[in-house]
């Protein structure tokens, strides 16, 4: 499946924001969670839009994007 670079970049950014949650508590955790949630919502919306425009299965596209970002050597 051909995955646009923009989706890879957005998923990478969302994963990076989620990773920053580790070890945070209280207000810092809440602020970082909000940042991660925004990034995750952005990538989800972009995946949905691209799937609709390209006539792709949205769930298959999401899985392919996540696999590409999280397991790039599995090609």
TISE-522422 format. One record per atom (N, C-alpha, C): residue number from 1; residue in one letter; x, z, y. Coordinates in nm, 4 decimals. Example, Ala and Ser with C-alpha at 12.3 -4.5 7.8 and 13.67 -1.06 7.14 Angstrom:
+------+---------+----------+----------+----------+
: nuke : lumdren :        X :        Z :        Y :
+------+---------+----------+----------+----------+
:    1 :       A :   1.3190 :   0.7800 :  -0.5690 :
:    1 :       A :   1.2300 :   0.7800 :  -0.4500 :
:    1 :       A :   1.3200 :   0.7800 :  -0.3300 :
:    2 :       S :   1.2850 :   0.7080 :  -0.2250 :
:    2 :       S :   1.3670 :   0.7140 :  -0.1060 :
:    2 :       S :   1.2900 :   0.7870 :   0.0030 :
+------+---------+----------+----------+----------+
END
This chain:
+------+---------+----------+----------+----------+
: nuke : lumdren :        X :        Z :        Y :
+------+---------+----------+----------+----------+
:    1 :       X :   0.0854 :   0.0000 :  -0.1178 :
:    1 :       X :   0.0000 :   0.0000 :   0.0000 :
:    1 :       X :   0.0897 :   0.0000 :   0.1237 :
:    2 :       X :   0.0586 :  -0.0855 :   0.2170 :
:    2 :       X :   0.1343 :  -0.0940 :   0.3417 :
:    2 :       X :   0.0836 :   0.0138 :   0.4374 :
:    3 :       X :   0.1705 :   0.1077 :   0.4712 :
:    3 :       X :   0.1317 :   0.2197 :   0.5566 :
:    3 :       X :   0.1948 :   0.2011 :   0.6947 :
:    4 :       X :   0.1143 :   0.1992 :   0.7993 :
:    4 :       X :   0.1696 :   0.1844 :   0.9340 :
:    4 :       X :   0.2626 :   0.3007 :   0.9696 :
:    5 :       X :   0.3692 :   0.2694 :   1.0418 :
:    5 :       X :   0.4644 :   0.3718 :   1.0848 :
:    5 :       X :   0.3965 :   0.4837 :   1.1627 :
:    6 :       X :   0.2949 :   0.4499 :   1.2399 :
:    6 :       X :   0.2255 :   0.5506 :   1.3204 :
:    6 :       X :   0.1659 :   0.6605 :   1.2321 :
:    7 :       X :   0.1098 :   0.6228 :   1.1180 :
:    7 :       X :   0.0522 :   0.7237 :   1.0285 :
:    7 :       X :   0.1610 :   0.8122 :   0.9688 :
:    8 :       X :   0.2738 :   0.7523 :   0.9355 :
:    8 :       X :   0.3870 :   0.8299 :   0.8830 :
:    8 :       X :   0.4354 :   0.9291 :   0.9885 :
:    9 :       X :   0.4481 :   0.8824 :   1.1110 :
:    9 :       X :   0.4940 :   0.9695 :   1.2198 :
:    9 :       X :   0.3968 :   1.0838 :   1.2456 :
:   10 :       X :   0.2674 :   1.0534 :   1.2456 :
:   10 :       X :   0.1679 :   1.1579 :   1.2698 :
:   10 :       X :   0.1664 :   1.2614 :   1.1575 :
:   11 :       X :   0.1776 :   1.2162 :   1.0319 :
:   11 :       X :   0.1789 :   1.3104 :   0.9194 :
:   11 :       X :   0.3057 :   1.3945 :   0.9221 :
:   12 :       X :   0.4177 :   1.3333 :   0.9557 :
:   12 :       X :   0.5443 :   1.4070 :   0.9663 :
:   12 :       X :   0.5332 :   1.5153 :   1.0726 :
:   13 :       X :   0.4727 :   1.4817 :   1.1856 :
:   13 :       X :   0.4546 :   1.5791 :   1.2936 :
:   13 :       X :   0.3617 :   1.6928 :   1.2511 :
:   14 :       X :   0.2538 :   1.6598 :   1.1813 :
:   14 :       X :   0.1608 :   1.7636 :   1.1348 :
:   14 :       X :   0.2285 :   1.8563 :   1.0347 :
:   15 :       X :   0.3053 :   1.7993 :   0.9436 :
:   15 :       X :   0.3762 :   1.8823 :   0.8458 :
:   15 :       X :   0.4788 :   1.9729 :   0.9143 :
:   16 :       X :   0.5442 :   1.9212 :   1.0169 :
:   16 :       X :   0.6426 :   2.0017 :   1.0904 :
:   16 :       X :   0.5747 :   2.1181 :   1.1622 :
:   17 :       X :   0.4576 :   2.0926 :   1.2189 :
:   17 :       X :   0.3838 :   2.1997 :   1.2862 :
:   17 :       X :   0.3386 :   2.3056 :   1.1862 :
:   18 :       X :   0.2974 :   2.2621 :   1.0678 :
:   18 :       X :   0.2552 :   2.3580 :   0.9656 :
:   18 :       X :   0.3734 :   2.4437 :   0.9193 :
:   19 :       X :   0.4892 :   2.3823 :   0.9051 :
:   19 :       X :   0.6078 :   2.4555 :   0.8603 :
:   19 :       X :   0.6470 :   2.5659 :   0.9588 :
:   20 :       X :   0.6166 :   2.5465 :   1.0845 :
:   20 :       X :   0.6502 :   2.6467 :   1.1869 :
:   20 :       X :   0.5657 :   2.7731 :   1.1757 :
:   21 :       X :   0.4590 :   2.7696 :   1.0969 :
:   21 :       X :   0.3733 :   2.8870 :   1.0798 :
:   21 :       X :   0.4419 :   2.9989 :   1.0011 :
:   22 :       X :   0.5360 :   2.9624 :   0.9182 :
:   22 :       X :   0.6025 :   3.0593 :   0.8308 :
:   22 :       X :   0.6670 :   3.1718 :   0.9105 :
:   23 :       X :   0.6286 :   3.2927 :   0.8771 :
:   23 :       X :   0.6892 :   3.4108 :   0.9378 :
:   23 :       X :   0.6258 :   3.4556 :   1.0684 :
:   24 :       X :   0.5339 :   3.3784 :   1.1217 :
:   24 :       X :   0.4704 :   3.4176 :   1.2470 :
:   24 :       X :   0.3532 :   3.5114 :   1.2197 :
:   25 :       X :   0.3273 :   3.5989 :   1.3152 :
:   25 :       X :   0.2134 :   3.6899 :   1.3058 :
:   25 :       X :   0.1459 :   3.6992 :   1.4421 :
:   26 :       X :   0.0262 :   3.7505 :   1.4414 :
:   26 :       X :  -0.0449 :   3.7795 :   1.5651 :
:   26 :       X :  -0.0672 :   3.6581 :   1.6534 :
:   27 :       X :  -0.0429 :   3.6776 :   1.7825 :
:   27 :       X :  -0.0665 :   3.5722 :   1.8807 :
:   27 :       X :   0.0215 :   3.4497 :   1.8571 :
:   28 :       X :   0.1453 :   3.4722 :   1.8138 :
:   28 :       X :   0.2341 :   3.3582 :   1.7866 :
:   28 :       X :   0.1780 :   3.2725 :   1.6737 :
:   29 :       X :   0.1277 :   3.3387 :   1.5687 :
:   29 :       X :   0.0679 :   3.2660 :   1.4573 :
:   29 :       X :  -0.0559 :   3.1901 :   1.5032 :
:   30 :       X :  -0.1398 :   3.2540 :   1.5809 :
:   30 :       X :  -0.2623 :   3.1902 :   1.6286 :
:   30 :       X :  -0.2311 :   3.0671 :   1.7139 :
:   31 :       X :  -0.1320 :   3.0778 :   1.8001 :
:   31 :       X :  -0.0951 :   2.9650 :   1.8856 :
:   31 :       X :  -0.0380 :   2.8507 :   1.8020 :
:   32 :       X :   0.0467 :   2.8837 :   1.7075 :
:   32 :       X :   0.1057 :   2.7800 :   1.6234 :
:   32 :       X :   0.0013 :   2.7185 :   1.5310 :
:   33 :       X :  -0.0911 :   2.7993 :   1.4824 :
:   33 :       X :  -0.1984 :   2.7463 :   1.3982 :
:   33 :       X :  -0.2787 :   2.6439 :   1.4764 :
:   34 :       X :  -0.3084 :   2.6737 :   1.6026 :
:   34 :       X :  -0.3836 :   2.5802 :   1.6866 :
:   34 :       X :  -0.3060 :   2.4498 :   1.7051 :
:   35 :       X :  -0.1756 :   2.4607 :   1.7218 :
:   35 :       X :  -0.0920 :   2.3417 :   1.7359 :
:   35 :       X :  -0.0931 :   2.2592 :   1.6078 :
:   36 :       X :  -0.0810 :   2.3268 :   1.4934 :
:   36 :       X :  -0.0862 :   2.2569 :   1.3650 :
:   36 :       X :  -0.2235 :   2.1926 :   1.3443 :
:   37 :       X :  -0.3293 :   2.2659 :   1.3745 :
:   37 :       X :  -0.4645 :   2.2144 :   1.3544 :
:   37 :       X :  -0.4875 :   2.0870 :   1.4355 :
:   38 :       X :  -0.4399 :   2.0864 :   1.5588 :
:   38 :       X :  -0.4531 :   1.9678 :   1.6436 :
:   38 :       X :  -0.3776 :   1.8500 :   1.5837 :
:   39 :       X :  -0.2556 :   1.8742 :   1.5383 :
:   39 :       X :  -0.1755 :   1.7670 :   1.4775 :
:   39 :       X :  -0.2413 :   1.7161 :   1.3495 :
:   40 :       X :  -0.2950 :   1.8073 :   1.2688 :
:   40 :       X :  -0.3605 :   1.7681 :   1.1439 :
:   40 :       X :  -0.4875 :   1.6883 :   1.1720 :
:   41 :       X :  -0.5641 :   1.7292 :   1.2707 :
:   41 :       X :  -0.6864 :   1.6562 :   1.3070 :
:   41 :       X :  -0.6517 :   1.5168 :   1.3589 :
:   42 :       X :  -0.5426 :   1.5056 :   1.4313 :
:   42 :       X :  -0.5005 :   1.3764 :   1.4850 :
:   42 :       X :  -0.4643 :   1.2801 :   1.3730 :
:   43 :       X :  -0.3881 :   1.3269 :   1.2750 :
:   43 :       X :  -0.3504 :   1.2379 :   1.1650 :
:   43 :       X :  -0.4718 :   1.2033 :   1.0802 :
:   44 :       X :  -0.5616 :   1.2971 :   1.0588 :
:   44 :       X :  -0.6820 :   1.2693 :   0.9804 :
:   44 :       X :  -0.7678 :   1.1621 :   1.0485 :
:   45 :       X :  -0.7828 :   1.1719 :   1.1792 :
:   45 :       X :  -0.8608 :   1.0726 :   1.2536 :
:   45 :       X :  -0.7947 :   0.9355 :   1.2474 :
:   46 :       X :  -0.6626 :   0.9319 :   1.2583 :
:   46 :       X :  -0.5907 :   0.8047 :   1.2528 :
:   46 :       X :  -0.6015 :   0.7411 :   1.1146 :
:   47 :       X :  -0.5945 :   0.8222 :   1.0107 :
:   47 :       X :  -0.6096 :   0.7711 :   0.8741 :
:   47 :       X :  -0.7500 :   0.7140 :   0.8548 :
:   48 :       X :  -0.8503 :   0.7872 :   0.8999 :
:   48 :       X :  -0.9887 :   0.7404 :   0.8872 :
:   48 :       X :  -1.0076 :   0.6078 :   0.9606 :
:   49 :       X :  -0.9568 :   0.5991 :   1.0814 :
:   49 :       X :  -0.9702 :   0.4770 :   1.1615 :
:   49 :       X :  -0.8996 :   0.3589 :   1.0946 :
:   50 :       X :  -0.7768 :   0.3812 :   1.0494 :
:   50 :       X :  -0.7024 :   0.2716 :   0.9865 :
:   50 :       X :  -0.7703 :   0.2266 :   0.8571 :
:   51 :       X :  -0.8166 :   0.3208 :   0.7792 :
:   51 :       X :  -0.8838 :   0.2853 :   0.6538 :
:   51 :       X :  -1.0074 :   0.2000 :   0.6817 :
:   52 :       X :  -1.0836 :   0.2386 :   0.7810 :
:   52 :       X :  -1.2050 :   0.1641 :   0.8154 :
:   52 :       X :  -1.1684 :   0.0229 :   0.8624 :
:   53 :       X :  -1.0704 :   0.0126 :   0.9508 :
:   53 :       X :  -1.0305 :  -0.1175 :   1.0056 :
:   53 :       X :  -0.9718 :  -0.2098 :   0.9000 :
:   54 :       X :  -0.8949 :  -0.1514 :   0.8060 :
:   54 :       X :  -0.8266 :  -0.2315 :   0.7046 :
:   54 :       X :  -0.9084 :  -0.2481 :   0.5766 :
:   55 :       X :  -1.0249 :  -0.1842 :   0.5702 :
:   55 :       X :  -1.1078 :  -0.1931 :   0.4503 :
:   55 :       X :  -1.0463 :  -0.1229 :   0.3305 :
:   56 :       X :  -0.9777 :  -0.0112 :   0.3577 :
:   56 :       X :  -0.9114 :   0.0650 :   0.2523 :
:   56 :       X :  -0.9919 :   0.1894 :   0.2169 :
:   57 :       X :  -0.9690 :   0.2408 :   0.0979 :
:   57 :       X :  -1.0270 :   0.3684 :   0.0588 :
:   57 :       X :  -0.9547 :   0.4777 :   0.1368 :
:   58 :       X :  -1.0276 :   0.5546 :   0.2138 :
:   58 :       X :  -0.9698 :   0.6547 :   0.3022 :
:   58 :       X :  -0.8890 :   0.7611 :   0.2257 :
:   59 :       X :  -0.9413 :   0.8029 :   0.1137 :
:   59 :       X :  -0.8738 :   0.9074 :   0.0364 :
:   59 :       X :  -0.7460 :   0.8556 :  -0.0281 :
:   60 :       X :  -0.7470 :   0.7318 :  -0.0733 :
:   60 :       X :  -0.6257 :   0.6714 :  -0.1297 :
:   60 :       X :  -0.5209 :   0.6528 :  -0.0216 :
:   61 :       X :  -0.5631 :   0.6128 :   0.0976 :
:   61 :       X :  -0.4694 :   0.5973 :   0.2085 :
:   61 :       X :  -0.4079 :   0.7319 :   0.2455 :
:   62 :       X :  -0.4897 :   0.8351 :   0.2553 :
:   62 :       X :  -0.4377 :   0.9678 :   0.2887 :
:   62 :       X :  -0.3348 :   1.0130 :   0.1846 :
:   63 :       X :  -0.3661 :   0.9942 :   0.0582 :
:   63 :       X :  -0.2723 :   1.0337 :  -0.0477 :
:   63 :       X :  -0.1426 :   0.9549 :  -0.0368 :
:   64 :       X :  -0.1519 :   0.8264 :  -0.0077 :
:   64 :       X :  -0.0320 :   0.7427 :   0.0045 :
:   64 :       X :   0.0526 :   0.7861 :   0.1240 :
:   65 :       X :  -0.0118 :   0.8206 :   0.2346 :
:   65 :       X :   0.0607 :   0.8665 :   0.3531 :
:   65 :       X :   0.1340 :   0.9967 :   0.3215 :
:   66 :       X :   0.0625 :   1.0915 :   0.2635 :
:   66 :       X :   0.1244 :   1.2205 :   0.2322 :
:   66 :       X :   0.2376 :   1.2047 :   0.1318 :
:   67 :       X :   0.2187 :   1.1221 :   0.0307 :
:   67 :       X :   0.3243 :   1.0997 :  -0.0675 :
:   67 :       X :   0.4462 :   1.0370 :  -0.0014 :
:   68 :       X :   0.4239 :   0.9408 :   0.0852 :
:   68 :       X :   0.5335 :   0.8741 :   0.1533 :
:   68 :       X :   0.6142 :   0.9713 :   0.2386 :
:   69 :       X :   0.5448 :   1.0649 :   0.3042 :
:   69 :       X :   0.6120 :   1.1616 :   0.3903 :
:   69 :       X :   0.6777 :   1.2730 :   0.3090 :
:   70 :       X :   0.6067 :   1.3249 :   0.2121 :
:   70 :       X :   0.6534 :   1.4437 :   0.1394 :
:   70 :       X :   0.7423 :   1.4141 :   0.0200 :
:   71 :       X :   0.7326 :   1.2927 :  -0.0334 :
:   71 :       X :   0.8113 :   1.2541 :  -0.1503 :
:   71 :       X :   0.8641 :   1.1111 :  -0.1320 :
:   72 :       X :   0.9459 :   1.0886 :  -0.0296 :
:   72 :       X :   0.9881 :   0.9516 :   0.0028 :
:   72 :       X :   1.0695 :   0.8840 :  -0.1076 :
:   73 :       X :   1.1336 :   0.9585 :  -0.1928 :
:   73 :       X :   1.2167 :   0.9000 :  -0.2981 :
:   73 :       X :   1.1373 :   0.8568 :  -0.4204 :
:   74 :       X :   1.0077 :   0.8902 :  -0.4226 :
:   74 :       X :   0.9227 :   0.8527 :  -0.5365 :
:   74 :       X :   0.8733 :   0.7083 :  -0.5271 :
:   75 :       X :   0.9045 :   0.6434 :  -0.4119 :
:   75 :       X :   0.8777 :   0.5075 :  -0.3815 :
:   75 :       X :   0.7653 :   0.4407 :  -0.4367 :
+------+---------+----------+----------+----------+
END
